[in-house]
Amino acid sequence: MLFTYDVIWKENTDVPWSSRWDMYLDLQGAVNYGGVSHWVSVSNSITMVILLSVSVVLLLVRNLRSDYHLYCRCSTDEELQDKDELKNCARGWHNISYDVFRAPPHYLLLSVLCGTGLQIVCMMLLAVIFAMLGTFSLDERDSLAMVLISLYGCMGYIAGYFTGYIYKSFNGKSLYKTAAVLSTGFPSLVFVIVALMNVIARKQNHISIPFASLLNYLLMWLGLSSPLVFLGSWKGFKARGFAYPVNINWIPRDIPHQPLLMNSTVTSYFSSLIPFGVCFYEVMNIMTSVWVDEYYYTFGFLALTVVSLLLTSSQMTVFMNYQYLKSEDYRWWWRSFIAGAFSAIHVFVYALYYSTKLEESKNAVTDIYYYGYMTLACLALGLGLGTFSLMSSLYFNQLLYKVYISRCLELS
């Protein structure tokens, strides 16, 4: 028995062309379109951010008050009789005051990663704002890619200035080498991976990116982003750099033996679980939109999720940074960056699990596209979160020792 059906298209003259997407973006049917789930998820994220903020602030304020009282007495009172106080004076973050701002190993690479991360964060925030304002169409993903690439290129000056500023703070000398690595590092990696995936898709007769689009991206990278990076790096290198509240010793202090729980991998793993939990639901929706061809329209929820993710990541990193300093381990530069970036590893692990839920009709080309783009997305996310977390730790450490010095001067 043969079954057939007919489809008749009728033009609706009552709906203007600019409102053709309203039936998909209408939140009146929030139950059907997942709006309720979004509200619940965002509410949970905001609640988690508030509770985490209050907990971290209370813990730090309580501990720092006692630390300031004890350490300032240690530095000003020469007749301490309490054995417990004398024992506590012999250890703590005040003992590494002249080493905490020591330049980390491979500081050129760290400067470049921070500059790239700031460039990605600015691109991401501006793209979300433009999406909320309806600047580009939701049904044309090519326009979204062009917006992201254009914003990334325009943020080259900010990335270059920030990289040169950090590099100057580490007393770096190779300005043009740093600018060259920044302008060619992450963009060249993205271009090479996308070009290789495109070549494989063409050989397998699959849909690929047009050559003209790749050429436009290449010209935007070399003609817009790179000159802005070099100009920003030159201006940033001329600045004074970070103002540290204490001087740095020539000879580095020995670091005491650290327990297993203070291992950087262990602390990064556990400190990144809460930020991943904050963004999990939105990551799931974005991946469904990209890989299952569903419409994504909740850019307001996405903006709240991005802000919550940045706040939780920075707060957890600052708290772990305080624990490092308390145990007299001043290797916080790279650890703060890695602790923030570790959330991207959780996202990538979830992406591996999500690939098992996709259609079984996948072939090698679709697998290459999926893992290639998800790797680039997680790398970009890690760079952005790592930069924001590192800057949060730097601000906390500057404030910590600035207040410590001022308190000790008041007592002396």
N, C-alpha and C positions, 0 to 999 in steps of 0.2 A: 504494500500500500504506500502510495506516494503522498507526502504532505507538503503543501506549498503555502506561502503567505505573501501578501503585498504590503508595501510601505508607501504611503502618500504624504509628501511634504507640503505643508501649507504655511505660507508666510504670515506671520503675526505682525500686522502693521501697528498694533498698539504698543509694542515694546521697542524703544529706541535701540539703535546699534550699540550705544555706550553702556546699556543695561543688560546686555545679552547674557552676562555671567551671573546675574543676580540670583537666579534659581539655584545655582550651585553654591553661591556664597551666602545664602540666606541662613542666618543663625536662628530663625524662628523654629526650624526643625532641628534643633540642637541635639535632640536625642538620637535622631537618625544619622546625623553627620558626625557624631562624636564630640559635639561641643561640651556636653556634660563631662565627659572623660577629660577633656582638656581643662575645664575649669577645676575639676578635682585635682588633676596633676599639678597645675600651676599653683593652686592653693596649698597643696602639700609642699611644693618647692619653696614657696614664700615662707610658710610656717617653719620649714627646716632651716632656712637661712636666718630667720629671726632667732630661733632657739639656739642655733650654732653661734650666732653673733653674741648673744647674751652670755652663753656659756664661756666662750673664749675670752670675752672682755672681763668677766668676773674672775676667771682663773688667773689671767695675766695680771689684773689689777691687784688681786690679793697677793700673789706671789711676788710681784715687783715691789709692793710696799714693804714687805718684810725684807726683801733683798736690799733695797735702798737703805733701810734702817741699819741692817747689819753691816753691809759693805762700807757704808760711809763711816760708821764707827771704827771699822777695821783700819781705814786709811787715816783717821784723825786721832783716835784714842790709842795711845801707846801703852796703856796700863790695863788692858783687858785681863780679867782674872778667870772668867768662866771658861772651863775647858771645852765645853760644847761650842761656844762662840769662837774660840780659837781654832777649833777643828773646822768649823764652817768657813772661817776666814781663809783657810788654806786652799779652798776650792770654790769654784763658781765662775760665772761669766766675767766677773771683774778682773780675774787673773789673766784673761786673754785680751785685755783692752787694747794692747799695742800690736795685736796680731789679727783681730777680727776683720779689719778692712784690708788685709793683705791681698794683693792681686792673685786670682786663682790661676791654676795651670791652664794653658791653651786659652788665654783670655781673648785672643783675636777671634777664635771660633765662637766663644761665648758672646762677644760683642756682635758678631754677624748674626747669630741665631736670635739675639734679642731684637736687633733691628728688623729682621725678617718677621719675627713674631708680632712686633708692634704694627708693622705694615699690614699683616693679616688681620689683626684685631680691628684696626681702623677700617679696612675694607669690609669686614664682616658687619660691623656696627652700621656703617653707612648704607650697605646693601639692605639690611633689615629695615632701616628708616625709609629708604626709597621704596621698598616693597610695601610698607604700610601706607605710604602716600599714593600708591598705585602708579608709580613712574613707568614700570614696564609691565607688559601683558603677562598674565598667568599661563596662557596657553602656548607661549613661545619660549621654549627653554633656551634657544639660541640667544635671545635677548638677555636672559639672565646671565649666561656665560659671558656675553660681551660687557655687561654692566660690571661683573666681578673683575674681569681683566682690566677694564678701563680704570676702575677704582684702585686696583692694585698698582697700576702704573702711575696714577696721580699721587699715590701715597709714597712714591719713591723718595721725595725730598725729606719727608718726616722720618722714614727708615734710615736714610743716610745721615741725617743730623743726629739722630739718637745713637746710631752706631759709632759715629765719630766722637760723640760726647762721652760715651762709655769707654771707648778705647783710649781717649785722652786721660780719663780718670785712672786707668791702669798704667799710665806712663808709656803707652805704646808709641812707636816711632814710624811704623810703616802705614801711613795714611792711604796711599794709593793702592797698596796691596789689599787693605781692608775693604776699600770701596769696590775694587774689582771682584773680590770674593762675594761681597754682598749683592752686587748687581748681576752676577752670573750664577750664583749658587743655587738657590731654590728655583728661580725661573727656568734655568737650563735643565734642571732635573725634571720639572713638569713638562717642558717642551719635548725632551727626549722620550719620556715615557708615553706621552700622548702621540707623538709621531710614530713610535714603534707599534703602538696598538692600532694606529691608523693604517700602517703598512700591512699588518697582519690581516686586518679586516678587508682591505682591498684584494689581497691575494685569495681570500676565502669568499669573495663576492658578497660581502656584507656591507651594510650601510656604514659609511665612514664620513669623517669631517672633510668638507671640500678643501682642496689645496689653497684656494683663495683665502679661506678663513684662517688657515694655519699661517699663511703669509702675512695676513693682517695682524695676527697675534705676535708674530716675530718682529714686525716693524714697530708695533706698539711697545714691545719689550726693549728693543735696541734704540728706538727713536724717542721714546718718552720716559720710560722708567729709568734706564741706565744714566742718561744725562742728569736727571733729577737726583739720583743716588749720589753721583760724584759731587754735585753742587752741595747737597745737604751734608755729605761727609766732610767736605772742606770747611763749611760753616761750623759744624759741630766740633771739629778738631780745633778750631780757633777759640772755642769757649774754654772756661776754666776747669770744667769737670765737676764731679761731685765734691762737696765740702764735707770732709770727714771730721768728726768732733775730736778725734785723737790722732796722734802720730803713729807711724808704723816702724817697728823695730827692724833692723837690718837682718838679724839672725832669727829665724822662725822658732817659736816655742814648741817643745815636744808635746804631742797630743797623748793624753792618757789612754790606756786600753779601754775600749768601748764594749759594752755588752752586746749580745746578739740582737736584742730588740732595737738598738740604735743603728743597726746596719741600714745603709741608704736604701737598699732594695725593699727591705721590710717596711720601713717607715713610709716610703713612697707608695707602696701598695695599699697600705691601710689608710693613709691620709687622702688617697684619691678615690676611695669607695664612695664617700658622701657626695662629692661633686658629680660622679658618674650617676648616682642615684637621682640627683636633681635633674639631670638632662636626659635620663633614659627614655621616658615616654615620648619626648619630642624627637629624639633620635630615631625611635621606632617609626614615628609618623613621617619623618622626612625620608627615611629609607623606603617606606611603602610608597610614598609619592614618586620617588625617583625610579625605583626598580619594578613597581607594579602598575605604573601609569595611573595613579590616582591624583586628584587635584589637591594641592596644598594651598590653603588660603589663610591660615591662622598665624599671620605674621606678628600680630600683637602678642600672642602667646609665646612665639619664638623670641621676641625681644625680651620679655620677662624671664624666659628661661636662660638666655645668654647672660643677662645681668646677674641672675642667681648663680649661674655656673662660675662666673668670674669671682663673685664675692665668696662663695664657699671654698673655691680653690685657693684663693689668697689667704683666707682665714686659717684653713688647715695647714698651709705652708708656714705661715707666721708662727703658729703654735709649735710645729715641729722644729722650726728654726730656733725658738727659745729653748727647747729641750736640748738641741745640739750645743748651744752656747753654755747652757747650765752644766753640761758634762765636759766643758772646756774643749770642745771640738769646733774650731773656727773654719772648717771646710764647708761653709754654708752656701757659697755661690752656686756651684754646680748642683748641689743637693736640692736647693730651693727650685731651681729650674726643672730638674728631673721630677721632683715631687708634683709640680703643677702639670707637667706634660704627661705624667703617668695615666691620667684619666683617658687620654687618647688611646692607650693600649687596651683599656677596658672596652672602649668603643670598637676597636678593631677585633677583639675577641668576640664581641657580640655580632659583628659583621660576619665573621666566620660561621657562627651559629645560624645567622639569618640566611646565609646562602643555602643551607639545607632545606629551607622552607620555600624556596623559589621553585618554579616549574621544573619538572624533570626533563623537559625537552631542550634544556640548555646544551650548548656545544662548547668547543674549546674557545671560540672567539668571544662568546658572551662571558665565559669564565674569566678570560683575560681582561675584558672591559671591566667586569665587576671588581675583581681584586686590584686592578690597576688604579681605578678611580677611588676606591675605598682606601687604598694605601695613601694616595695623595691627600685625600680629605682628612684622614687621621693624622698625617704628618703636619698638615696646616693647623689642625686643632691643637696638637701638642705644642707647636711653636708658639701659638698665641697664648695658651694657658701658662706655659712655662715662663714666658716673658712677664706676664702680669703677676705671677706668683713671685718671681725673683725681685721685681720692683717693690712689691709689698714687703718682702723680707728686708730689702735694703732700707726702705723708709723706717721700718720698725727698729732696725739696728741703729740707725742714725739717731732716732729719737731716744732709744734706750740709753746710749752712752752720753748723749747730750744732757739728759736729765740727771744721770748719775754724776757727771762732772759738776753740774750746777749745784746739786745737793751737797756734795762734798765741800765745795767752796763755801757754801753757806755755814757749814758746821766748823770749818777750820778758822 
